[in-house]
Amino acid sequence: MARVVVVTGGTRGIGEAISLALKNAGYKVAANYAGNDERAKAFTDRTGIAAYKWDVSSFDDCAAGIKKVEAELGPVEVIVNNAGITRDATMKKMNRQAWDEVLDTNLGGCYNMCKAAWDGMLSRGFGRIVNIGSINGQAGQYGQVNYAAAKSGIHGFTKALGQEGAAKGITVNAIAPGYIDTDMVAAVPAEVLAKIVARIPVGRLGQASEIARGVLFLVADEGGFITGSTMSINGGQHMY
Ligand SMILES: NC(=O)c1ccc[n+]([C@@H]2O[C@H](COP(=O)([O-])OP(=O)(O)OC[C@H]3O[C@@H](n4cnc5c(N)ncnc54)[C@H](OP(=O)(O)O)[C@@H]3O)[C@@H](O)[C@H]2O)c1
């Protein structure tokens, strides 16, 4: 039986590539998104993958979302926590709302999704969780105390939950992407982006499909001995 996977933020950017790669590998994929109905519809029309709208920062919405996916596709055995946002500002200008939104979505979303699926994974003795962190959670970044804190938190979360799942057949790993060519990076001013690319040893931005390859590797049934790890995919920019 094909395993059911939920990819949060799975309708565009890195998440879209992950959803597609998993579908092509034979998984039954549910792609979650927050509010961009137009992009979600285009994604479903193009790929045939079902899109599910809910806000990962809401504990109750995640519980209801997992329930709905399970009713329609079957028990959720794999989760890719990919949904993420930025609200960049220097500390001088960063207000409490920008802090809360990023922490609640990027890190709170991870907790909400894992919590909603955890008991089912425990009872079936199998689970694969991949959390998408960031190079900026490993190395920090100017103007991103909220984002760096949330992503750094994801790496700690992964190591802690990995310990809880280890003897139960559940692996929990993270991927820390470097700069990937998506809408999120397109929002960075061109002159800043040129400086960023100049610091990437491989000499270019990464492609979303290059992150998806890592996810496929980590969620495989054969990956039972890999847990609590962080896979850095960043063109050599930061060795961690
Ligand atoms: N791009 C990079 O260079 C880079 C580098 C390191 C790490 N990352 C991380 O990789 C992940 C994907 O990044 P990306 O560049 O592909 O982002 P993106 O193109 O901006 O796409 C973000 C996705 O997340 C969804 N989303 C946002 N908030 C959500 C919420 N509250 N509930 C549910 N879904 C939500 C969006 O849904 P809608 O379409 O409905 O808005 C969208 O599908 C993020 O966690 C990001 O931090 C990205």
The ligand as an SDF file (V2000), in Angstrom:
LIG
                    3D

 48 52  0  0  0  0  0  0  0  0999 V2000
   13.6980   29.4570   -0.6120 N   0  0  0  0  0  0  0  0  0  0  0  0
   14.7910   29.3440    0.1100 C   0  0  0  0  0  0  0  0  0  0  0  0
   15.8710   29.7740   -0.2880 O   0  0  0  0  0  0  0  0  0  0  0  0
   14.7680   28.6720    1.4400 C   0  0  0  0  0  0  0  0  0  0  0  0
   15.9700   28.5000    2.1110 C   0  0  0  0  0  0  0  0  0  0  0  0
   15.9810   27.8500    3.3300 C   0  0  0  0  0  0  0  0  0  0  0  0
   14.8020   27.3810    3.8560 C   0  0  0  0  0  0  0  0  0  0  0  0
   13.6340   27.5770    3.1970 N   0  0  0  0  0  0  0  0  0  0  0  0
   12.4150   27.0620    3.8020 C   0  0  0  0  0  0  0  0  0  0  0  0
   11.7960   26.1520    2.9010 O   0  0  0  0  0  0  0  0  0  0  0  0
   10.3820   26.2120    3.0780 C   0  0  0  0  0  0  0  0  0  0  0  0
    9.7020   26.5020    1.7480 C   0  0  0  0  0  0  0  0  0  0  0  0
   10.1920   27.7420    1.2600 O   0  0  0  0  0  0  0  0  0  0  0  0
    9.7800   28.3130   -0.1670 P   0  0  0  0  0  0  0  0  0  0  0  0
   10.8610   29.2140   -0.5750 O   0  0  0  0  0  0  0  0  0  0  0  0
    9.3580   27.2100   -1.0450 O   0  0  0  0  0  0  0  0  0  0  0  0
    8.5050   29.2090    0.2620 O   0  0  0  0  0  0  0  0  0  0  0  0
    7.3520   29.8430   -0.6280 P   0  0  0  0  0  0  0  0  0  0  0  0
    7.6810   29.7310   -2.0810 O   0  0  0  0  0  0  0  0  0  0  0  0
    7.1020   31.1730   -0.0340 O   0  0  0  0  0  0  0  0  0  0  0  0
    6.0960   28.8620   -0.3120 O   0  0  0  0  0  0  0  0  0  0  0  0
    5.6420   28.7710    0.9950 C   0  0  0  0  0  0  0  0  0  0  0  0
    4.5670   27.7220    1.0990 C   0  0  0  0  0  0  0  0  0  0  0  0
    4.1740   27.6300    2.4720 O   0  0  0  0  0  0  0  0  0  0  0  0
    2.7840   27.8250    2.5940 C   0  0  0  0  0  0  0  0  0  0  0  0
    2.4560   28.4440    3.8740 N   0  0  0  0  0  0  0  0  0  0  0  0
    2.9190   29.6230    4.3730 C   0  0  0  0  0  0  0  0  0  0  0  0
    2.3430   29.8560    5.5780 N   0  0  0  0  0  0  0  0  0  0  0  0
    1.5290   28.8040    5.8410 C   0  0  0  0  0  0  0  0  0  0  0  0
    0.6460   28.4830    6.8920 C   0  0  0  0  0  0  0  0  0  0  0  0
    0.4960   29.2720    7.9630 N   0  0  0  0  0  0  0  0  0  0  0  0
   -0.0790   27.3330    6.8090 N   0  0  0  0  0  0  0  0  0  0  0  0
    0.0510   26.5180    5.7420 C   0  0  0  0  0  0  0  0  0  0  0  0
    0.8810   26.7690    4.6980 N   0  0  0  0  0  0  0  0  0  0  0  0
    1.5920   27.9040    4.7530 C   0  0  0  0  0  0  0  0  0  0  0  0
    2.4110   28.6810    1.3980 C   0  0  0  0  0  0  0  0  0  0  0  0
    1.0090   28.5810    1.1300 O   0  0  0  0  0  0  0  0  0  0  0  0
    0.2780   29.6520    0.1360 P   0  0  0  0  0  0  0  0  0  0  0  0
    0.7270   29.2690   -1.2560 O   0  0  0  0  0  0  0  0  0  0  0  0
   -1.1660   29.4220    0.3710 O   0  0  0  0  0  0  0  0  0  0  0  0
    0.7550   31.0010    0.5430 O   0  0  0  0  0  0  0  0  0  0  0  0
    3.3090   28.0750    0.3340 C   0  0  0  0  0  0  0  0  0  0  0  0
    2.7180   26.8870   -0.1800 O   0  0  0  0  0  0  0  0  0  0  0  0
   10.1260   27.2680    4.1530 C   0  0  0  0  0  0  0  0  0  0  0  0
   10.0230   26.6620    5.4060 O   0  0  0  0  0  0  0  0  0  0  0  0
   11.3850   28.1170    4.0900 C   0  0  0  0  0  0  0  0  0  0  0  0
   11.6130   28.7750    5.3030 O   0  0  0  0  0  0  0  0  0  0  0  0
   13.5830   28.2110    1.9960 C   0  0  0  0  0  0  0  0  0  0  0  0
  1  2  1  0
  2  3  2  0
  2  4  1  0
  4  5  1  0
  4 48  2  0
  5  6  2  0
  6  7  1  0
  7  8  2  0
  8  9  1  0
  8 48  1  0
  9 10  1  0
  9 46  1  0
 10 11  1  0
 11 12  1  0
 11 44  1  0
 12 13  1  0
 13 14  1  0
 14 15  2  0
 14 16  1  0
 14 17  1  0
 17 18  1  0
 18 19  2  0
 18 20  1  0
 18 21  1  0
 21 22  1  0
 22 23  1  0
 23 24  1  0
 23 42  1  0
 24 25  1  0
 25 26  1  0
 25 36  1  0
 26 27  1  0
 26 35  1  0
 27 28  2  0
 28 29  1  0
 29 30  1  0
 29 35  2  0
 30 31  1  0
 30 32  2  0
 32 33  1  0
 33 34  2  0
 34 35  1  0
 36 37  1  0
 36 42  1  0
 37 38  1  0
 38 39  2  0
 38 40  1  0
 38 41  1  0
 42 43  1  0
 44 45  1  0
 44 46  1  0
 46 47  1  0
M  CHG  2   8   1  16  -1
M  END
$$$$
